[in-house]
């Protein structure tokens, strides 16, 4: 079936065609709504969570400063120290990123409802050659 030009169509799509498109995950949504939701929610998240996050990050850094003389930095201990610091930082930042993810999902659901379309997750290899 050849691709049809939308300007040439004279009839509205049937309910069956709209239903099939929805099942495939082909629904209209505004990127601006999603972007604004994430931007505004992210700003509110920073305002609410930054005191807590900064206190936890400062405590983590202070621990290194206070124990600078007792921390043994060797070739084998450095990766462990860095990994522990990265995990701690990730745990501190996780609530903020969770807020952003929830806002992105909510912005999509508000616009088009809850749609389960596993076909959208399937990779299409023909796009990459």
C-alpha positions, 0 to 999 in steps of 0.5 A: 500500500502506497503512502498517501498524502494527507492533503489528498484525503477527503474523508475522516478516518474511521473509528477502526482505523483510529483504534488500530493507530492507537493500538500501535501507539500512533497518537498525537501529543505535544512536545511542548506540554511534556517539556513545560511539565518537566521544566516546571516540575524540575524547577519545583523539585530543585527548590524543594529538594536542593536543601536536603540534597546539598546537606547530604552531598556536603556531609559526604564531602566533609567525611573525606576532608575530616578523614583525609589523613586516615584514608588510604589511597592506593591503586586498588582502593581508589576504584572502590572509593570512587564507586562508593562516592558515585553510588552515594551521589546517585542515591542522593540525586535519585529522588530528583530524577524520579520526579522528572520521570514521573512528570514525563509519564504523567504529561504523556498520559494526560494528553493521550491516556494510558497506551500500551504499545509494545510494538513501539519498543521493538527495534527496527533494524532496517532504519539503521542501514 
